[in-house]
């Protein structure tokens, strides 16, 4: 019996989302359930809480838990505090100027975590950039080693996730109606008072969204603490990897992963209750009602800052005053805010700019400044069977992953549009859930599942794992595009007799082509830079480029890694350029 007879007509609009829901239910829901089951396995045949009791009873594990939450909290706090002025600055720019800044922001954002961490090793180590500079200036003969240390871990974390915080806060800030600020100024509020009592509360949903994503992402980090930290700075994800790959203790790894999963779900539910899930997609949201209790404090701070500003202006009576309204464009931004944006952007590019010249060094050891000039390290990369096999595998897996993720994610975004508000919220939550759960949890769950299915050590396993991670990016991108889509075009085609499939292929896809290309490139980057899944799923047989870099960094950092980093940064810049072209076509 054909499906049009089986499925009621009123529910056929849900069919496009069905493949993505089934895919995630099996390759995301089942692995998560398997983690929870393994965590409750006291012995191969009994169930109990022995693994969790072991976590609580051992002070070493308690310290690791404390490290994880402390580092995650400090990273989220640092990323939001440093990123808020940047997002505020970008929200005040014209669309054209903002697009240019975002293009440059995307380059450090999508640059591999491995490349950025490798760069910070070169900057913070005793013989790195800072140490060499101190010696050259004659300030010391024995410079301190800033890495490995907890400070180095925090620096590496914030540097990696600051662009994510900025891009999460920016859509909310863009949606704030500037006439509200103008109205408050008309009623007698100073610009500082208007910011603290009107703009800041309205922007808090974006701040909460940024803090949520950064905090949860940091919970599953292991690259930065492993390479920049000391054993005292160990995080949970490192224990999970050691439990699986070194100790072969699956129940304990399951308990650690279940703990991370529980923390992520708790933070996620708290965020949804206070702010609303829709803000993750860039929707506007009102400030939390509980923010009213902080209004007296905000007013007090704004008045103090206003008085300080007036005092400073009296000290500079001939300083130029800004012209235009609150959102009059780039020239309306204060010189201090503009300078801050340039400084932060330079710091985001600084590690990348330092690691690239080292790729051309003639020395067999890492040193700064690079000694001599040579292309032999590029030769080691491009003519090495190991490196090229890993590169081709990463390119192939990323291409297939992007194609599957775009197909499933686009259809899913189309399907949830026809749901009721409650069902759409539930469906959207499920589709982006892999984005809100630490990758280490997903990787361990897939390791359990693929061991039963025989997919460990296969390219198919890598594609499936990467697709699970890429679908949320596609869904968020296409959901935003569908909100801007003119559905009258679809209705007109329907009136002229076009079938649903014909309307999809001849009207919707051509109009949404720039967003589809952007979603494809996002999914490609997610897969191409993914390391966590590769560590568990590759089984040491199907090495990807990030996995090969990770193995080499653990063995001994060498200039070949700088050459690989140069290649990866060049690839990121090319993809970001293609993204900018697709946005230009979309704007036109």
C-alpha positions as CSV (number, residue, x, y, z in Angstrom):
1,X,0.0,0.0,0.0
2,X,1.6,3.4,-1.0
3,X,2.4,5.9,1.7
4,X,-0.2,8.5,0.7
5,X,-2.9,6.1,1.8
6,X,-1.1,5.1,5.0
7,X,-0.2,8.6,6.2
8,X,-3.1,11.0,6.9
9,X,-3.1,14.0,4.6
10,X,-2.9,16.4,7.6
11,X,0.5,14.9,8.6
12,X,2.1,14.6,5.2
13,X,3.9,18.0,5.7
14,X,6.0,16.3,8.4
15,X,7.5,13.8,6.0
16,X,10.5,15.9,5.0
17,X,11.7,15.9,8.6
18,X,11.3,12.2,9.1
19,X,14.7,11.0,7.6
20,X,16.6,13.4,9.9
21,X,14.6,12.4,13.0
22,X,15.2,8.7,12.3
23,X,18.9,9.2,11.6
24,X,19.5,11.1,14.8
25,X,17.2,8.8,16.8
26,X,19.4,5.8,15.8
27,X,22.9,7.4,15.6
28,X,22.4,10.0,18.4
29,X,19.6,8.8,20.7
30,X,20.7,5.2,20.9
31,X,24.3,6.0,21.7
32,X,23.3,8.4,24.4
33,X,21.0,5.7,25.9
34,X,23.9,3.2,25.6
35,X,26.1,5.6,27.7
36,X,23.5,5.8,30.4
37,X,23.2,2.0,30.4
38,X,26.9,1.5,30.6
39,X,27.3,4.0,33.4
40,X,24.9,1.9,35.5
41,X,26.8,-1.4,34.8
42,X,28.5,-2.5,38.1
43,X,29.6,-5.8,36.6
44,X,28.9,-7.4,33.2
45,X,25.8,-8.9,34.7
46,X,24.6,-6.5,37.4
47,X,23.4,-2.9,37.6
48,X,24.4,-0.4,40.3
49,X,25.9,3.0,41.0
50,X,29.4,1.7,41.7
51,X,31.0,3.8,39.0
52,X,29.5,7.0,40.3
53,X,30.5,6.1,43.9
54,X,34.0,5.6,42.6
55,X,33.9,9.1,41.2
56,X,32.8,10.7,44.4
57,X,35.1,8.6,46.7
58,X,38.3,9.3,44.8
59,X,39.7,12.9,45.5
60,X,41.6,12.9,42.2
61,X,38.4,12.5,40.2
62,X,36.6,15.1,42.3
63,X,39.5,17.5,41.6
64,X,39.2,16.8,37.8
65,X,35.5,17.5,38.0
66,X,36.2,20.8,39.8
67,X,38.8,21.7,37.2
68,X,36.4,21.0,34.4
69,X,33.6,23.2,35.7
70,X,36.0,25.9,36.8
71,X,37.7,26.1,33.4
72,X,34.4,25.9,31.6
73,X,33.0,28.7,33.7
74,X,36.0,31.0,33.3
75,X,36.1,30.4,29.6
76,X,32.4,31.2,29.2
77,X,32.8,34.3,31.4
78,X,35.9,35.5,29.6
79,X,34.4,34.9,26.1
80,X,31.2,36.8,27.0
81,X,33.0,39.7,28.7
82,X,35.5,40.1,25.9
83,X,33.1,39.4,23.1
84,X,30.2,41.6,24.2
85,X,31.8,44.9,23.2
86,X,32.7,43.4,19.8
87,X,29.2,42.2,19.2
88,X,27.9,45.6,20.3
89,X,30.3,47.3,17.9
90,X,29.3,45.0,15.0
91,X,25.6,45.6,15.7
92,X,26.1,49.3,15.1
93,X,27.7,49.0,11.7
94,X,26.0,49.1,8.3
95,X,25.2,45.8,6.7
96,X,28.1,46.1,4.3
97,X,30.7,46.9,7.0
98,X,29.4,44.2,9.3
99,X,29.7,41.6,6.6
100,X,33.4,42.5,6.1
101,X,34.1,42.2,9.8
102,X,32.3,38.9,10.0
103,X,34.3,37.5,7.2
104,X,37.5,38.2,9.1
105,X,36.0,36.9,12.3
106,X,35.1,33.6,10.6
107,X,38.7,32.8,9.7
108,X,40.0,32.4,13.3
109,X,36.6,30.9,14.3
110,X,36.9,28.0,11.8
111,X,40.6,27.6,12.0
112,X,41.4,24.2,13.5
113,X,41.6,24.0,17.3
114,X,44.8,22.0,16.7
115,X,46.3,24.8,14.7
116,X,45.4,27.5,17.2
117,X,46.6,25.4,20.2
118,X,49.9,24.6,18.3
119,X,50.3,28.3,17.8
120,X,49.8,29.1,21.4
121,X,52.5,26.5,22.3
122,X,54.9,28.5,20.1
123,X,53.8,31.8,21.8
124,X,53.7,30.8,25.4
125,X,56.5,28.2,25.8
126,X,59.8,29.2,27.4
127,X,61.5,29.4,23.9
128,X,58.5,30.8,22.2
129,X,57.6,34.3,21.0
130,X,57.2,35.9,24.4
131,X,60.3,34.3,25.9
132,X,62.5,35.1,22.9
133,X,61.2,38.7,22.9
134,X,62.1,39.1,26.6
135,X,65.6,37.8,26.0
136,X,66.1,40.1,23.0
137,X,65.0,43.1,25.0
138,X,67.5,42.2,27.7
139,X,64.8,41.9,30.4
140,X,65.8,38.4,31.4
141,X,68.1,35.5,30.6
142,X,65.7,32.9,31.8
143,X,62.1,33.7,30.7
144,X,59.2,32.0,32.5
145,X,57.3,29.3,30.8
146,X,53.7,30.4,30.5
147,X,52.8,27.0,29.0
148,X,52.0,24.5,30.3
149,X,49.8,26.1,33.0
150,X,46.2,26.8,33.9
151,X,46.6,30.4,32.5
152,X,47.7,29.0,29.1
153,X,44.6,26.7,29.1
154,X,42.3,29.6,29.8
155,X,44.0,31.8,27.1
156,X,43.7,29.0,24.5
157,X,40.1,28.3,25.4
158,X,39.0,31.9,25.3
159,X,40.9,32.5,22.1
160,X,39.2,29.5,20.4
161,X,35.6,30.3,21.6
162,X,35.5,34.1,21.6
163,X,34.3,34.3,18.0
164,X,31.5,31.8,18.8
165,X,30.3,34.1,21.7
166,X,30.4,37.1,19.4
167,X,28.4,35.5,16.6
168,X,25.9,34.1,19.1
169,X,25.2,37.5,20.7
170,X,25.2,39.5,17.5
171,X,21.8,38.4,16.0
172,X,20.0,39.3,19.3
173,X,21.7,42.7,19.4
174,X,20.8,43.4,15.8
175,X,17.1,42.7,16.6
176,X,17.0,45.3,19.4
177,X,14.8,48.2,18.3
178,X,17.0,51.3,18.3
179,X,14.0,53.6,18.8
180,X,13.7,52.3,22.3
181,X,17.1,53.7,23.1
182,X,16.2,57.0,21.3
183,X,13.0,57.2,23.3
184,X,14.8,56.7,26.6
185,X,17.2,59.5,25.7
186,X,14.3,61.7,24.7
187,X,12.9,61.2,28.2
188,X,16.1,62.5,29.7
189,X,18.3,59.4,30.1
190,X,22.0,59.8,29.1
191,X,23.4,57.5,26.5
192,X,25.1,55.5,29.3
193,X,21.9,55.2,31.3
194,X,20.0,54.2,28.1
195,X,22.5,51.5,27.5
196,X,22.5,50.0,31.0
197,X,18.7,50.2,31.6
198,X,17.4,49.4,28.1
199,X,19.9,47.9,25.7
200,X,21.8,45.7,28.2
201,X,18.7,44.0,29.6
202,X,17.3,43.4,26.0
203,X,20.6,41.9,25.0
204,X,20.8,39.4,27.9
205,X,19.2,36.6,25.9
206,X,22.1,36.7,23.5
207,X,24.6,36.8,26.4
208,X,22.9,33.8,28.0
209,X,22.9,31.9,24.6
210,X,26.6,32.7,24.2
211,X,27.5,31.6,27.7
212,X,25.5,28.4,27.2
213,X,27.2,27.3,24.0
214,X,30.7,28.2,25.2
215,X,30.2,26.5,28.6
216,X,28.9,23.2,27.1
217,X,31.5,23.2,24.3
218,X,34.2,23.7,26.9
219,X,32.9,20.8,29.0
220,X,34.0,18.3,26.3
221,X,37.3,20.0,25.5
222,X,40.5,17.9,25.7
223,X,42.8,19.3,23.0
224,X,43.7,22.6,24.8
225,X,44.2,21.2,28.3
226,X,46.2,18.2,27.0
227,X,48.6,20.4,25.0
228,X,48.7,23.6,27.1
229,X,48.0,22.4,30.6
230,X,49.7,20.4,33.3
231,X,48.5,17.1,34.8
232,X,46.9,19.3,37.5
233,X,44.7,20.9,34.8
234,X,43.2,17.6,33.6
235,X,39.6,17.8,32.4
236,X,36.9,15.1,32.3
237,X,37.2,14.5,28.6
238,X,40.8,13.5,29.0
239,X,39.8,10.9,31.6
240,X,37.1,9.6,29.2
241,X,39.7,9.1,26.5
242,X,42.1,7.4,28.9
243,X,39.4,5.2,30.3
244,X,38.5,3.9,26.8
245,X,41.8,3.8,24.9
246,X,44.2,3.0,27.7
247,X,42.3,1.4,30.6
248,X,39.6,-0.2,28.5
249,X,37.2,0.6,31.3
250,X,33.9,1.1,29.4
251,X,31.6,1.4,32.5
252,X,33.7,4.1,34.1
253,X,34.0,6.0,30.8
254,X,30.2,5.7,30.6
255,X,29.8,7.2,34.0
256,X,32.1,10.1,33.2
257,X,30.2,10.7,29.9
258,X,26.8,10.4,31.7
259,X,28.0,13.1,34.2
260,X,28.9,15.5,31.3
261,X,25.6,14.7,29.7
262,X,23.6,15.4,32.8
263,X,25.4,18.7,33.3
264,X,24.7,19.7,29.7
265,X,21.0,18.9,29.9
266,X,20.7,20.7,33.2
267,X,22.3,23.9,31.8
268,X,20.2,23.6,28.6
269,X,16.9,23.2,30.5
270,X,17.8,26.1,32.8
271,X,18.6,28.3,29.7
272,X,15.4,27.3,27.9
273,X,13.3,28.2,31.0
274,X,14.9,31.6,31.6
275,X,15.5,32.8,28.1
276,X,13.9,30.5,25.5
277,X,15.4,28.0,23.0
278,X,14.4,30.2,20.0
279,X,17.2,32.7,20.8
280,X,19.8,30.1,19.6
281,X,18.4,30.6,16.1
282,X,18.8,34.4,16.4
283,X,15.2,35.1,17.3
284,X,14.5,38.1,19.5
285,X,13.4,37.6,23.1
286,X,12.4,39.8,25.8
287,X,14.7,40.1,28.8
288,X,14.0,37.7,31.7
289,X,11.4,39.0,34.2
290,X,13.9,38.4,37.0
291,X,16.1,41.1,35.4
292,X,13.8,43.8,37.0
293,X,15.3,43.1,40.4
294,X,18.7,44.2,39.1
295,X,17.4,47.5,37.6
296,X,18.4,49.7,40.6
297,X,21.9,48.3,40.4
298,X,22.1,48.9,36.7
299,X,20.8,52.5,37.1
300,X,23.4,53.1,39.8
301,X,26.2,51.8,37.6
302,X,25.0,53.8,34.6
303,X,24.9,57.1,36.6
304,X,28.4,56.5,38.1
305,X,29.8,55.8,34.6
306,X,27.9,58.8,33.2
307,X,29.4,61.1,35.8
308,X,32.9,59.7,35.1
309,X,32.4,60.3,31.4
310,X,31.3,63.9,32.0
311,X,34.3,64.5,34.1
312,X,36.6,63.1,31.4
313,X,34.9,65.3,28.7
314,X,35.5,68.3,30.9
315,X,39.2,67.4,30.9
316,X,39.1,67.3,27.1
317,X,36.8,70.3,26.2
318,X,37.9,70.3,22.5
319,X,37.4,66.5,22.0
320,X,35.2,65.8,18.9
321,X,31.7,64.7,19.6
322,X,29.9,62.0,17.7
323,X,27.3,62.9,15.1
324,X,24.2,61.0,14.3
325,X,22.1,58.6,16.2
326,X,22.9,55.6,18.3
327,X,23.1,53.3,15.3
328,X,24.3,55.7,12.7
329,X,27.0,53.4,11.4
330,X,30.7,52.8,11.8
331,X,31.5,56.5,12.3
332,X,29.1,56.6,15.2
333,X,31.2,54.2,17.2
334,X,33.4,55.7,19.9
335,X,37.1,55.8,19.1
336,X,37.7,53.6,22.2
337,X,35.2,50.9,21.1
338,X,36.6,51.0,17.5
339,X,40.2,50.6,18.9
340,X,39.1,47.8,21.1
341,X,37.6,45.9,18.2
342,X,40.8,46.3,16.2
343,X,42.9,45.1,19.1
344,X,40.8,42.0,19.7
345,X,40.7,41.1,16.1
346,X,44.5,41.4,15.9
347,X,44.9,39.2,19.0
348,X,42.6,36.6,17.3
349,X,44.9,36.5,14.3
350,X,48.2,36.8,16.2
351,X,48.8,33.1,17.0
352,X,47.9,32.2,13.4
353,X,50.2,34.9,12.0
354,X,53.1,33.6,14.2
355,X,52.7,29.9,13.3
356,X,52.6,30.5,9.5
357,X,56.2,31.8,9.0
358,X,57.6,28.9,10.9
359,X,56.4,26.6,8.1
360,X,59.2,28.1,6.0
361,X,62.0,27.6,8.5
362,X,65.2,25.8,7.6
363,X,65.7,24.6,11.1
364,X,64.7,21.0,12.2
365,X,63.4,22.4,15.5
366,X,60.6,24.9,16.3
367,X,62.0,28.3,17.1
368,X,61.0,31.9,16.8
369,X,62.0,33.8,14.8
370,X,62.4,31.1,12.1
371,X,65.9,30.3,11.0
372,X,66.6,30.6,7.2
373,X,64.1,29.7,4.5
374,X,63.1,26.3,3.2
375,X,60.1,24.6,1.6
376,X,61.2,21.1,2.7
377,X,58.5,20.9,5.4
378,X,55.8,21.4,2.8
379,X,57.6,18.6,0.9
380,X,57.3,16.4,3.9
381,X,53.6,17.1,4.0
382,X,52.7,16.9,0.3
383,X,54.9,13.9,-0.5
384,X,54.3,11.9,2.6
385,X,52.1,8.8,2.1
386,X,50.8,9.1,5.7
387,X,49.9,12.8,5.5
388,X,48.4,12.6,2.0
389,X,46.3,9.5,2.9
390,X,45.0,11.3,5.9
391,X,44.3,14.5,3.9
392,X,42.4,12.6,1.1
393,X,40.4,10.7,3.7
394,X,39.4,14.0,5.4
395,X,38.4,15.6,2.2
396,X,36.4,12.7,1.0
397,X,34.6,12.2,4.4
398,X,33.9,15.9,4.7
399,X,32.4,16.1,1.2
400,X,30.1,13.1,1.7
401,X,29.2,14.3,5.2
402,X,28.3,17.8,3.9
403,X,26.1,16.4,1.2
404,X,24.2,14.1,3.5
405,X,23.9,16.7,6.3
406,X,22.5,19.4,3.8
407,X,20.0,16.9,2.5
408,X,18.7,15.8,5.9
409,X,19.0,19.2,7.5
410,X,17.3,21.1,4.7
411,X,14.4,18.7,4.7
412,X,14.2,18.8,8.5
413,X,14.0,22.6,8.6
414,X,11.3,22.4,5.9
415,X,9.3,19.8,7.9
416,X,9.4,21.6,11.3
417,X,8.1,24.7,9.7
418,X,4.7,23.0,9.2
419,X,4.5,21.8,12.8
420,X,2.5,23.4,15.6
421,X,4.6,25.8,17.8
422,X,4.9,23.2,20.6
423,X,5.9,20.4,18.2
424,X,8.2,22.7,16.3
425,X,10.0,23.6,19.5
426,X,10.4,20.0,20.5
427,X,11.6,19.0,17.0
428,X,14.0,21.8,16.8
429,X,15.4,20.9,20.2
430,X,16.0,17.4,19.1
431,X,17.6,18.4,15.8
432,X,20.2,20.7,17.5
433,X,20.8,18.5,20.5
434,X,24.1,17.2,19.1
435,X,25.3,20.9,19.2
436,X,24.4,21.2,22.9
437,X,26.0,18.1,24.1
438,X,29.8,17.7,24.5
439,X,31.3,15.9,21.5
440,X,33.1,13.5,23.7
441,X,29.8,12.1,24.9
442,X,28.6,11.5,21.4
443,X,31.9,10.0,20.4
444,X,31.9,7.5,23.3
445,X,28.3,6.6,22.5
446,X,29.0,6.0,18.8
447,X,32.0,3.9,19.9
448,X,29.7,1.6,21.8
449,X,27.2,1.4,18.9
450,X,29.7,0.9,16.1
451,X,31.4,-1.8,18.0
452,X,28.2,-3.8,17.7
453,X,27.6,-2.8,14.1
454,X,31.1,-3.4,12.9
455,X,31.6,0.2,11.8
456,X,34.6,1.0,13.9
457,X,37.6,1.8,11.7
458,X,35.5,2.4,8.6
459,X,34.9,5.6,6.5
460,X,31.2,4.9,6.8
461,X,31.5,5.2,10.6
462,X,33.4,8.5,10.2
463,X,30.7,9.9,7.8
464,X,27.9,8.9,10.2
465,X,29.6,10.4,13.2
466,X,30.4,13.6,11.4
467,X,26.9,13.9,10.0
468,X,25.4,13.7,13.5
469,X,27.6,16.8,14.4
470,X,26.9,18.7,11.2
471,X,23.1,18.4,11.0
472,X,22.5,21.0,13.7
473,X,24.5,23.6,11.8
474,X,22.6,22.9,8.6
475,X,19.2,23.1,10.5
476,X,20.0,26.4,12.1
477,X,21.2,27.9,8.8
478,X,18.3,26.7,6.8
479,X,15.7,27.5,9.4
480,X,17.0,31.1,9.4
481,X,16.9,31.1,5.6
482,X,13.3,29.8,5.4
483,X,12.1,32.5,7.8
484,X,13.3,35.0,5.1
485,X,11.9,33.1,2.2
486,X,8.9,34.6,0.3
487,X,6.3,31.9,0.5
488,X,4.2,33.8,-2.1
489,X,6.5,32.4,-4.7
490,X,5.6,28.9,-3.7
491,X,1.9,29.7,-3.6
492,X,2.1,31.2,-7.1
493,X,3.8,28.1,-8.5
494,X,1.1,26.0,-6.8
495,X,-1.7,28.0,-8.4
496,X,0.0,27.5,-11.8
497,X,-0.2,23.8,-11.3
498,X,3.3,22.9,-10.1
499,X,3.6,19.8,-8.0
500,X,5.3,20.0,-4.5
501,X,8.5,18.4,-6.0
502,X,8.4,20.8,-8.9
503,X,8.0,23.8,-6.6
504,X,10.9,22.5,-4.5
505,X,13.3,22.0,-7.4
506,X,12.4,25.0,-9.6
507,X,11.4,27.7,-7.1
508,X,12.6,27.1,-3.5
509,X,16.1,25.6,-4.1
510,X,17.2,28.2,-6.7
511,X,16.1,31.0,-4.4
512,X,17.7,29.4,-1.3
513,X,20.9,28.4,-3.2
514,X,23.2,30.8,-1.4
515,X,22.0,29.5,2.0
516,X,22.3,25.9,0.9
517,X,25.9,26.6,-0.3
518,X,26.6,28.2,3.1
519,X,25.1,25.2,5.0
520,X,27.2,22.8,2.8
521,X,30.4,24.7,3.6
522,X,29.6,24.9,7.3
523,X,29.0,21.1,7.4
524,X,32.2,20.5,5.4
525,X,34.2,22.5,7.9
526,X,32.7,20.7,10.9
527,X,33.7,17.4,9.4
528,X,37.1,18.5,8.1
529,X,38.2,19.8,11.5
530,X,36.6,17.1,13.6
531,X,39.0,15.1,15.9
532,X,36.9,13.6,18.7
533,X,34.9,11.2,16.6
534,X,38.0,10.2,14.7
535,X,39.9,9.3,17.9
536,X,37.2,6.8,18.9
537,X,35.7,5.7,15.5
538,X,38.9,5.5,13.3
539,X,40.3,2.7,15.5
540,X,43.8,3.7,14.5
541,X,43.1,2.4,10.9
542,X,41.3,5.3,9.2
543,X,43.4,8.3,10.2
544,X,42.1,11.7,9.3
545,X,44.2,14.9,9.0
546,X,43.2,16.2,12.4
547,X,43.9,12.8,13.9
548,X,47.3,12.6,12.3
549,X,48.1,16.1,13.6
550,X,47.1,15.1,17.1
551,X,49.3,12.0,17.0
552,X,52.3,14.1,15.9
553,X,51.7,16.7,18.5
554,X,51.6,14.1,21.2
555,X,54.8,12.6,19.9
556,X,56.9,15.7,19.3
557,X,56.0,19.1,17.7
558,X,58.0,19.7,14.5
559,X,58.0,22.2,11.6
560,X,56.0,19.8,9.5
561,X,53.0,20.6,11.7
562,X,53.5,24.3,10.9
563,X,53.4,23.4,7.1
564,X,50.1,21.4,7.7
565,X,48.8,24.4,9.7
566,X,49.6,26.7,6.9
567,X,47.7,24.5,4.5
568,X,44.7,24.3,6.8
569,X,44.5,28.1,7.3
570,X,44.7,28.6,3.6
571,X,41.8,26.1,3.1
572,X,39.8,28.0,5.8
573,X,40.4,31.3,4.1
574,X,39.3,29.9,0.7
575,X,36.1,28.5,2.2
576,X,35.3,31.7,4.1
577,X,35.8,33.6,0.8
578,X,33.3,31.2,-0.9
579,X,30.9,31.9,2.0
580,X,31.3,35.6,1.5
581,X,30.5,35.2,-2.2
582,X,27.4,33.2,-1.4
583,X,26.2,35.9,1.0
584,X,26.7,38.6,-1.7
585,X,24.6,36.6,-4.1
586,X,21.9,36.2,-1.4
587,X,21.9,40.0,-0.7
588,X,21.4,40.7,-4.4
